[in-house]
Amino acid sequence: MVHPSRFGQIFAVVALGLFGLCASVQAQNFSTPTNVSNNTDFSMTPQVAADASGNIYVVWEDDTATNSNILFGRSTDGGMTFLTKPLSNTAGFSYSPRICVDGKGAISVVWVDDTTGNPVVYFSRSTDGGATFSSPASLSSVDAYSASPQVAVDGAGNISVVWESDSAPVGILFRHSADGAMFSPAVNLATNPINPKLTGSLAPQMAVGVDGSINVVWEDDFNFQSDISFSRSTDQGATFSPTLNLSHNAGNSFGSQIAVDLSGNVNVVWMDDTPGNFDILFTRSTDKGATFPSVVNVSNSPGDSGSPQVGVDGNGNIFVAWQDNVPPVIKKDIYFAVSSNGVTFSNPPQNLSNNSGNSINPSMTVDSTSAINVGWQDNTPGKANVFFARSVDGGSTFTSPAQNVSNDSGASSDVQVTADSKGNLNVVWSDNAVSVNQVFLSRLAAPRTANQPPVADAGADQLLECTGHGCAAATLNGSASSDPEGGTLSYVWTDETGKVIGTTAMAPVNVAMGIHAFMLTVTDPGGLTSTATTHVTVRDTTPPVLNVSLSPSYLAPPNHKLVQITAQVQASDRCDAKPRVELVSITFNGSSDKEGNDVQAVGGGPVAFGTDVRSFLLRAELAHGGVDRVYTITYKATDASGNTTVASAQVEVGNGSYGSANRPKRGKGKDKDKDKDKDKDKDKDDKGHHDRD
């Protein structure tokens, strides 16, 4: 079905709020409205978004006598002033703007322009806070009639755009981009072989889940009947699930809205006249869009319900707002219902406007604290003004009476509501109070509450390996500390003695061996402090380096004399300047030395094994059978952490020519290489030598 004025309808995108508001509504002091457009043209259909720093961005349609363009305004001072610029700037008519901002502050805008003949969907992006924008890029075919674009981004900044195509190809078209420069080919989501009588697909709405899933609903029209359809992508739009019919009614279903909660549950509302009058129907999927088991009549009233809005909070509670009348009264009010399970809704619904005028076109935003913010158009004062109500208790109660935000002599419409990261609420609308229709913004500053202390986070405990000189370099990291009010923190790090070792969030420090505690103190702008402690353990698991060589390392001839051997021992350790060295053993092959006569201390007697003895006596004696005897001398080095290294060297007794220059060296350390040094003292007296008894 093609219902009247579908191109002029404004469907507000309602999603889970990304930014929190302080949970107080006692003082709803909206700022004096700022004229955002502030020109002589006819301005209308504003859309508003805010980035993580609280900067406010507004786009709208600006009509002149001969054409219309999309204008953009940005405010960095809380909405007090705006800088504006055109985005489309064509000779044709530009309309239906939509805007979104990703986590890094990149701004994406889509709209429709008919300069080339057919209405075409265009896209432009800013990565510098709206100072500059990319040249508009056409996303739809110039040969097709396109309308109702929507734009959304996921947590990684990927951009999704969806729109309706009213001529070949008829359907709901989708394109995706990772950078705003290159877009994927258009995909038609409405292709549905089980409904060959499909005559048109209209008014898509889109919600991106925290998992990056892209969820789209729209109206599919057949012969004098329409349904609500759904499709979903989990691969950034590369593929979409088969189309699901959510309404399955004999009447007309349209005006769908969608919201996805943190658990991935998909919630959809729409208008439906199957009961005989228009009611607000709801369905929910708890299996990530695979099935929608049942449809619930939320309004269930005898009047004509319309303009539904849906939102969710962090706990998965579902909020629905809509306009409705109670016959025989024709005027409408704004109603609200809440559900914790998607099966039953509060009944009867709350009347939020509850006044003598006509209240229509609600816009709803649910922030991350679960505060529910609803604005709407109300003509109770005589001309339509913008009214507002808020709930901080999950929808049990709302501020009453509703507050008149625009409160002027003009006619207000096109209400949109969003929250920023500072806890402020931004409301935009169009208004002709200054003779020509202009775009206005009013801001509800977050109520001031008692200053809360900051939260200190000194980071996880660290286990480090000693890197030299008995210490290790560490970086203390308190960057996870925070202030509930978002204030700038000051940092002081102290060691175990109370000495200040750093005054920044991240502080480099050299830490000695052992376990050490470091305290972080953070202070907020109000002077409140908080402390946290982290521990750094520095250990040494690397053994010392030990090298042993012997002189002489070859004894000949085997004259049965005791020869003094001197050990050159080099022990080093990167974390212990003086590792402990000890002689472990002296062994040899062949016959045993039961009486201890072949290995003696200098001066006689047993060798003091287990001490750092570097000189001893070995007998120049062959092994049994007349073969060379090999003495193996083993040392051990132990560092302060108990890590040990063992190294050996050897002395050989042989029949070679005494003093031969070609005798092999007995190696150093563990290598056991042969020593080429020769004993040139053969003919000397036996000073320092002991004969066998």
C-alpha positions in Angstrom: 0.0 0.0 0.0 1.2 3.5 -0.7 0.0 5.6 2.2 -0.1 9.4 2.0 3.0 11.6 2.5 5.3 8.7 3.1 8.2 10.7 1.7 7.6 13.5 4.2 7.3 11.4 7.2 10.2 11.6 9.7 11.0 8.3 11.3 13.3 8.9 14.3 16.1 6.3 14.7 15.9 5.0 18.3 18.8 2.9 19.5 20.5 2.0 22.8 22.0 5.1 24.2 25.8 5.2 24.1 26.3 8.0 26.6 25.0 8.3 30.1 22.9 11.0 31.8 22.9 11.8 35.5 19.9 10.2 37.1 18.1 13.3 38.3 15.2 15.2 36.7 14.4 17.6 39.5 15.6 20.7 37.6 14.8 20.5 33.9 16.4 23.7 32.9 16.6 23.7 29.1 18.7 26.4 27.6 17.2 29.3 25.6 16.8 27.9 22.1 19.6 28.6 19.7 18.8 29.4 16.1 21.0 26.8 14.3 20.1 27.6 10.7 19.9 31.4 11.3 19.2 32.4 7.7 16.3 33.6 5.5 15.6 30.2 3.9 13.0 27.8 4.9 14.7 25.2 7.1 13.1 21.9 8.2 13.6 18.1 9.1 16.6 18.5 11.4 18.6 15.5 12.6 21.1 15.7 15.5 24.0 13.7 16.8 26.8 14.2 19.3 30.3 12.8 19.6 32.2 11.5 22.6 33.5 14.9 23.4 30.0 16.4 23.6 30.3 18.3 20.3 26.9 18.7 18.6 26.2 18.1 14.9 22.9 19.0 13.1 21.9 18.5 9.5 18.7 19.8 7.9 17.0 20.6 4.6 17.3 24.3 3.6 14.8 25.5 1.0 15.1 28.5 -1.2 12.7 29.7 -3.9 14.4 27.6 -6.6 16.0 24.7 -4.8 16.9 23.0 -1.5 20.2 21.9 -0.1 21.4 19.9 2.9 23.1 22.2 5.5 25.4 21.1 8.4 26.0 22.9 11.7 28.4 22.1 14.4 28.7 23.4 18.0 31.7 22.9 20.3 30.4 25.1 23.1 27.3 23.1 24.2 25.0 24.4 21.6 25.4 28.1 22.3 26.8 28.9 18.9 26.9 27.0 15.6 29.1 27.1 12.5 27.2 26.1 9.4 28.1 25.0 5.8 26.3 23.4 2.9 26.9 19.7 2.1 24.9 19.2 -1.1 25.0 22.7 -2.8 23.2 21.6 -6.0 20.7 23.2 -8.4 18.1 20.6 -7.6 16.2 19.6 -4.4 18.0 17.9 -1.6 16.0 16.4 1.3 15.7 13.5 3.9 19.1 14.0 5.6 20.3 11.5 8.2 23.5 11.7 10.3 25.5 9.4 12.6 28.9 9.7 14.4 31.2 6.8 15.1 33.4 6.3 18.2 36.3 8.2 16.7 34.2 11.2 15.9 33.9 10.6 12.1 30.6 12.1 10.9 28.6 10.3 8.2 25.6 12.0 6.4 23.2 10.7 3.7 20.4 12.5 1.9 18.4 12.4 -1.4 19.0 14.8 -4.3 17.0 15.0 -7.6 19.4 17.2 -9.6 20.1 14.5 -12.1 16.3 13.8 -12.6 15.5 10.8 -10.4 16.1 11.2 -6.7 19.5 9.8 -5.9 21.0 8.9 -2.5 24.2 10.8 -1.7 26.9 10.3 1.0 29.5 12.6 2.6 31.9 12.1 5.5 34.0 14.2 7.8 37.0 12.9 9.8 37.9 16.3 11.3 34.9 17.1 13.5 32.9 18.7 10.6 35.6 21.2 9.6 35.6 19.6 6.1 33.6 17.0 4.3 34.3 14.6 1.4 32.7 15.4 -1.9 29.2 14.0 -2.1 29.2 10.5 -3.6 26.1 8.9 -5.2 25.3 5.5 -3.7 22.1 4.8 -5.7 21.7 4.6 -9.5 20.8 7.8 -11.3 18.3 5.6 -13.3 16.3 4.6 -10.2 13.9 6.5 -8.0 15.4 6.3 -4.5 14.1 7.5 -1.1 14.2 7.2 2.7 18.0 6.7 3.3 19.3 5.6 6.6 22.9 5.4 7.9 24.5 3.7 10.8 28.0 2.7 12.1 29.3 -0.2 14.2 31.9 -0.1 16.9 34.7 -0.4 14.4 33.5 2.5 12.4 32.1 0.5 9.5 29.4 2.4 7.7 26.1 0.9 6.6 23.6 2.7 4.3 20.1 1.4 3.3 17.3 3.0 1.2 14.2 2.2 -0.7 14.3 1.9 -4.5 10.9 2.6 -6.2 11.9 1.8 -9.7 14.0 -1.0 -11.2 15.3 -2.5 -9.1 12.3 -2.2 -6.8 13.3 -3.1 -3.2 15.4 -2.2 -0.2 19.0 -1.6 -1.2 22.1 -1.8 1.0 25.7 -0.7 0.7 28.6 -1.0 3.2 32.0 0.8 3.6 34.9 0.4 5.9 36.3 3.9 5.3 33.5 6.0 3.6 35.5 6.1 0.4 34.8 2.7 -1.2 31.3 1.1 -0.9 30.3 -2.4 -1.6 28.0 -3.1 -4.6 24.3 -2.5 -3.8 22.4 -5.6 -2.4 18.6 -5.9 -2.7 17.3 -7.1 0.7 13.6 -7.3 -0.4 14.1 -10.0 -3.0 11.5 -12.5 -1.7 10.6 -15.5 -4.0 7.8 -16.6 -1.8 6.0 -13.2 -2.4 6.0 -12.9 -6.2 3.2 -10.3 -6.0 5.5 -7.8 -4.3 4.8 -4.3 -5.7 7.1 -2.1 -3.6 9.3 -1.9 -0.5 9.3 1.2 1.6 10.7 3.1 4.6 13.6 0.9 5.8 14.9 1.3 9.4 18.2 -0.1 10.6 19.9 -1.0 13.9 23.5 -2.2 14.4 24.1 -4.5 17.3 27.1 -4.3 19.6 28.4 -7.5 17.8 28.4 -5.6 14.5 25.2 -7.3 13.2 23.2 -5.2 10.8 19.4 -5.5 11.3 16.9 -4.0 8.8 13.1 -3.8 8.8 10.9 -2.3 6.2 7.4 -2.3 4.7 6.7 -4.7 1.8 3.6 -3.8 -0.3 1.4 -6.2 -2.2 -2.0 -5.7 -3.8 -3.9 -3.5 -1.3 -2.0 -5.0 1.7 1.4 -4.5 3.3 3.6 -6.4 5.8 6.7 -5.7 7.8 9.8 -7.6 6.6 13.2 -8.2 8.3 16.6 -9.3 7.2 20.0 -9.4 9.0 23.7 -9.6 8.2 26.5 -10.8 10.4 29.3 -10.4 7.9 29.3 -6.6 7.5 26.7 -6.7 4.8 28.4 -9.3 2.5 25.3 -11.5 2.9 21.9 -11.2 4.4 19.5 -13.7 5.9 16.3 -14.6 3.9 13.5 -12.1 4.3 11.2 -12.8 7.3 7.6 -11.6 7.3 7.1 -10.3 10.9 3.5 -9.0 10.8 1.7 -11.9 8.9 -1.6 -9.9 9.0 -4.5 -9.4 6.6 -4.4 -5.6 7.1 -1.8 -3.0 6.4 1.4 -2.8 8.4 3.8 0.1 8.2 5.9 2.6 10.1 8.3 0.0 11.6 11.0 0.9 14.1 13.8 -1.4 15.4 16.1 -1.6 18.4 18.7 -4.2 19.4 19.7 -4.7 23.0 23.2 -5.6 24.4 22.3 -9.4 24.3 21.4 -9.2 20.6 17.7 -9.5 21.1 15.9 -7.7 18.2 12.8 -5.6 19.0 10.4 -4.3 16.3 7.3 -2.2 16.5 4.9 -1.0 13.8 1.4 0.4 13.0 -1.2 -2.2 11.9 -4.9 -1.8 11.0 -5.8 -5.5 11.1 -7.8 -5.1 14.3 -10.1 -2.6 12.4 -8.3 0.4 13.7 -4.6 1.2 13.9 -2.8 -0.3 16.8 0.9 -0.6 17.8 2.1 -4.1 17.4 5.4 -5.5 18.7 7.5 -8.6 18.1 10.8 -9.8 19.5 13.5 -12.3 18.5 15.7 -13.8 21.3 17.7 -15.9 18.9 19.5 -13.0 17.1 16.8 -12.6 14.4 16.4 -16.3 13.5 12.7 -16.4 14.6 10.1 -14.0 15.9 7.6 -16.3 17.7 4.7 -14.0 18.6 3.2 -10.6 17.9 1.9 -8.4 20.9 -0.7 -5.6 20.6 0.9 -3.0 22.8 -1.6 -0.1 22.4 -4.8 -2.3 22.1 -7.0 0.7 22.1 -10.2 1.7 20.2 -8.5 4.8 18.7 -6.0 5.1 15.9 -2.4 4.6 17.2 0.6 5.8 15.2 4.2 7.0 15.1 5.6 4.2 17.3 9.1 4.5 18.8 11.0 1.7 20.5 14.1 1.7 22.8 15.9 -0.6 25.1 18.2 -0.2 28.1 21.3 -2.0 29.3 19.2 -4.6 31.1 17.1 -5.5 28.0 14.0 -3.7 29.2 11.8 -2.6 26.2 10.2 0.9 26.0 7.5 1.9 23.4 6.1 5.3 22.9 3.3 6.3 20.4 0.5 8.7 19.7 -3.1 7.7 20.2 -6.6 9.0 20.7 -9.6 7.6 22.7 -12.9 7.9 20.7 -15.0 9.9 20.4 -12.1 12.4 21.2 -10.1 13.0 18.0 -7.1 14.8 19.6 -4.2 12.6 20.3 -1.9 12.1 23.3 1.5 10.5 23.8 1.4 7.1 25.4 4.2 4.9 26.8 4.5 1.2 27.8 7.3 -0.9 29.2 8.1 -4.6 29.1 10.8 -6.7 30.7 10.3 -9.7 28.5 8.7 -8.6 25.3 5.6 -10.8 26.0 3.6 -8.5 28.4 3.6 -4.8 28.5 2.4 -2.4 31.2 -1.3 -1.9 31.0 -2.9 0.5 30.8 -0.2 2.5 29.2 0.9 5.9 30.6 -0.4 9.1 29.1 2.7 11.3 29.0 1.2 14.4 27.5 -2.2 14.3 29.1 -3.4 17.7 28.1 -6.1 19.5 26.1 -4.2 19.8 22.9 -3.1 17.5 20.1 0.1 15.7 20.8 1.9 13.9 18.0 5.2 12.6 16.5 7.1 11.4 19.6 10.9 11.1 19.6 12.5 8.9 22.2 16.1 8.3 23.4 17.1 5.9 26.1 20.5 6.7 27.6 23.0 4.2 29.1 21.7 4.9 32.7 18.3 3.7 31.5 16.8 7.2 31.7 14.0 7.5 29.1 13.7 10.8 27.3 10.6 11.6 25.2 9.9 14.7 23.1 6.9 15.5 21.0 4.9 18.2 19.1 1.9 19.6 21.1 -0.5 22.4 20.2 -2.0 22.9 23.7 -0.5 26.4 23.9 -2.5 27.3 20.7 0.3 26.6 18.2 2.4 23.5 18.2 5.3 23.6 20.6 7.9 21.0 21.6 7.2 19.2 24.9 9.4 16.9 26.9 9.1 14.3 29.6 11.7 12.1 31.3 11.8 8.9 33.5 14.7 7.8 35.7 12.9 4.8 37.2 12.6 2.5 34.2 9.4 4.1 33.0 7.4 3.8 36.2 6.9 7.5 36.5 7.7 10.5 34.2 8.1 14.2 35.0 4.8 15.8 35.2 3.6 18.1 33.8 5.6 17.8 30.6 7.9 20.7 30.0 7.4 23.1 27.1 10.9 23.3 25.5 10.3 25.6 22.5 7.7 27.8 24.3 7.3 30.4 21.6 4.6 31.9 19.4 5.6 29.9 16.3 4.6 26.4 15.1 7.2 23.8 16.1 7.6 20.4 14.4 10.2 17.7 13.5 11.3 17.0 17.0 14.5 15.0 17.5 16.2 14.1 20.8 19.8 12.8 21.5 22.1 12.6 24.5 25.8 13.4 24.6 28.7 11.9 26.5 28.7 14.7 29.1 25.2 13.7 30.3 23.5 16.6 28.4 20.3 16.2 26.4 20.1 17.9 23.0 16.7 18.6 21.4 16.3 20.0 17.9 13.2 21.1 16.0 12.0 23.4 13.2 10.0 26.5 14.1 8.6 29.6 12.3 8.6 31.9 15.4 11.0 34.2 13.5 8.6 34.5 10.5 10.5 31.9 8.4 10.9 28.3 9.4 14.3 27.8 11.1 16.1 25.0 13.0 16.5 25.4 16.7 18.3 23.6 19.5 17.9 23.6 23.2 20.1 21.8 25.7 19.3 20.2 29.0 22.5 20.4 31.0 23.2 17.4 33.2 22.1 18.3 36.7 25.1 19.0 39.0 25.5 16.4 41.7 27.9 16.1 44.6 31.4 15.5 43.4 32.3 11.8 43.6 35.8 10.7 44.3 37.9 9.4 41.4 38.8 5.7 41.0 42.5 4.9 41.1 43.7 2.0 39.1 47.4 1.2 39.5 47.4 -1.5 36.9 48.0 -5.3 37.2 50.9 -6.7 39.3 54.0 -7.3 37.2 56.6 -10.1 37.2 59.8 -9.1 35.5 63.2 -10.7 34.8 66.3 -9.0 36.1 68.0 -7.3 33.1 71.3 -6.2 34.8 72.8 -4.6 37.8 70.4 -6.3 40.1 67.3 -4.6 38.8 64.7 -4.3 35.9 63.1 -1.4 34.1 59.3 -1.3 34.7 56.5 1.0 33.6 53.8 1.8 36.2 50.5 2.3 34.4 47.6 4.2 36.1 45.9 5.2 32.8 42.8 3.1 33.7 42.1 5.5 36.6 38.9 7.5 36.1 36.7 10.3 37.4 32.9 9.8 37.5 32.5 13.4 36.4 35.0 13.1 33.6 37.4 15.5 35.1 41.2 15.6 34.4 43.1 13.7 37.1 46.5 14.4 38.6 48.8 11.5 39.4 51.4 10.8 42.1 53.4 7.5 42.4 55.3 6.7 45.6 57.5 3.7 46.5 57.7 1.7 49.7 59.6 4.5 51.5 57.1 7.2 50.5 59.4 8.7 48.0 57.7 10.3 44.9 58.9 8.5 41.8 56.4 9.8 39.2 53.7 12.4 38.6 52.1 11.2 35.3 49.7 8.4 34.6 52.5 6.2 33.3 55.8 6.3 35.2 59.1 4.5 34.3 61.0 3.1 37.3 64.0 0.8 37.9 63.1 -1.9 40.4 65.6 -3.9 42.4 65.4 -7.6 42.9 62.6 -8.8 45.1 58.9 -7.8 45.6 58.1 -4.1 45.8 54.9 -2.2 46.3 54.1 1.1 44.5 51.1 3.3 45.5 49.2 5.6 43.0 47.3 8.6 44.3 44.9 10.3 41.9 43.2 13.6 42.6 40.2 15.1 40.7 39.6 18.8 40.0 37.5 19.0 43.2 40.4 17.9 45.3 39.0 14.4 46.1 41.6 11.6 46.0 41.8 7.8 45.7 44.7 5.4 46.0 45.6 2.0 44.6 48.6 -0.2 44.9 50.4 -2.5 42.5 53.3 -4.9 43.0 56.4 -5.4 40.9 58.4 -8.6 41.4 61.9 -8.7 39.9 63.5 -12.1 39.8 66.6 -13.7 38.3 66.1 -17.1 36.6 69.2 -17.0 34.4 72.3 -19.0 35.7 75.8 -17.4 35.8 78.3 -17.8 32.9 81.2 -20.0 34.0 84.5 -20.6 32.2 87.4 -22.8 33.5 90.9 -23.3 32.1 93.9 -25.1 33.7 97.6 -24.5 33.6 99.4 -26.7 32.9 96.8 -28.9 31.1 99.3 -31.6 30.0 101.8 -33.5 32.1 104.7 -35.5 30.6 106.6 -37.6 31.2 104.7 -39.6 33.7 107.4 -39.3 36.4 105.1 -40.0 39.4 105.6 -36.5 40.7 102.9 -34.2 42.1 102.5 -31.1 39.9 100.9 -27.9 40.9 97.9 -27.0 38.7 96.4 -23.5 38.6 92.8 -23.0 37.6 91.7 -19.8 35.8 88.0 -19.4 36.7 85.8 -16.7 35.2 82.3 -16.4 36.6 79.9 -13.6 35.6 76.2 -12.9 36.2 74.1 -10.1 34.9 72.3 -9.6 38.2 75.0 -10.7 40.7 78.3 -8.9 40.5 80.1 -11.6 42.5 78.6 -15.1 42.0 80.0 -17.7 44.5 82.5 -20.2 43.0 83.4 -23.6 44.4 85.5 -26.5 43.4 83.1 -29.5 43.1 85.3 -32.4 42.2 88.5 -33.8 40.7 88.1 -37.2 39.1 90.3 -39.3 36.8 90.1 -42.5 34.7 91.9 -45.8 35.3 93.2 -46.8 38.7 91.6 -45.4 41.8 93.2 -43.1 44.4 92.0 -44.8 47.5 94.7 -43.2 49.7 94.3 -39.7 48.2 97.9 -39.5 47.2 97.3 -38.5 43.5 95.2 -35.4 44.3 96.3 -33.2 47.1 96.1 -29.6 48.3 99.0 -27.4 47.8 101.2 -28.0 50.8 99.7 -31.5 51.2 96.6 -33.0 52.6 93.1 -33.3 51.1 91.7 -30.7 48.7 89.1 -28.3 50.3 86.2 -29.2 47.9 83.2 -26.9 48.3 85.5 -23.8 48.5 86.9 -21.5 45.9 90.3 -23.2 45.7 92.1 -22.3 42.5 95.3 -24.4 42.9 96.0 -28.0 43.8 98.5 -30.9 43.1 98.0 -33.7 40.6 100.3 -36.7 40.1 101.9 -37.2 36.8 100.9 -40.8 36.6 99.5 -43.0 33.8 96.3 -44.8 34.1 96.1 -48.6 34.5 97.5 -50.4 31.5 99.8 -47.5 30.6 97.2 -45.4 28.9 96.9 -41.6 29.3 95.4 -40.5 32.5 92.8 -37.7 32.3 91.9 -35.6 35.3 88.5 -33.8 35.2 88.3 -30.8 37.4 84.7 -29.4 37.9 83.7 -26.0 39.3 80.3 -24.6 40.1 79.1 -21.0 40.2 76.0 -19.9 42.1 74.4 -16.5 42.0 72.4 -14.6 44.7 69.1 -16.1 43.4 70.4 -19.7 43.7 70.9 -20.3 39.9 73.9 -22.5 39.3 76.2 -23.4 36.4 78.8 -26.2 36.3 81.9 -26.2 34.1 84.8 -28.6 33.8 88.3 -28.6 32.4 90.9 -31.4 32.1 94.5 -32.2 32.7 96.0 -35.1 30.7 99.0 -37.2 31.7 100.8 -38.8 28.7 104.0 -40.3 27.3 104.5 -37.5 24.8 107.8 -35.7 24.4 108.1 -33.4 27.3 107.7 -29.8 26.2 106.2 -30.8 22.8 104.6 -27.8 21.2 101.9 -29.9 19.6 100.2 -31.4 22.6 96.4 -30.7 22.3 94.8 -28.4 24.9 92.3 -29.8 27.3 89.3 -27.5 26.7 87.9 -24.7 28.7 84.7 -24.8 30.5 82.3 -27.5 29.3 83.9 -27.9 26.0 86.8 -30.0 27.3 89.2 -28.9 24.6 92.8 -30.0 24.8 95.4 -27.7 26.1 98.4 -27.0 23.8 100.5 -25.5 26.6 103.5 -27.6 27.6 105.1 -28.1 31.0 108.4 -26.5 30.5 109.5 -27.0 34.1 110.3 -30.7 33.9 113.9 -30.3 35.0 113.1 -27.9 37.8 113.4 -29.1 41.4 110.3 -30.5 43.0 109.3 -27.2 44.6 105.5 -27.4 44.8 105.5 -31.0 43.8 105.0 -34.0 46.0 106.3 -37.5 45.2 104.2 -40.5 45.5 104.8 -42.1 48.9 
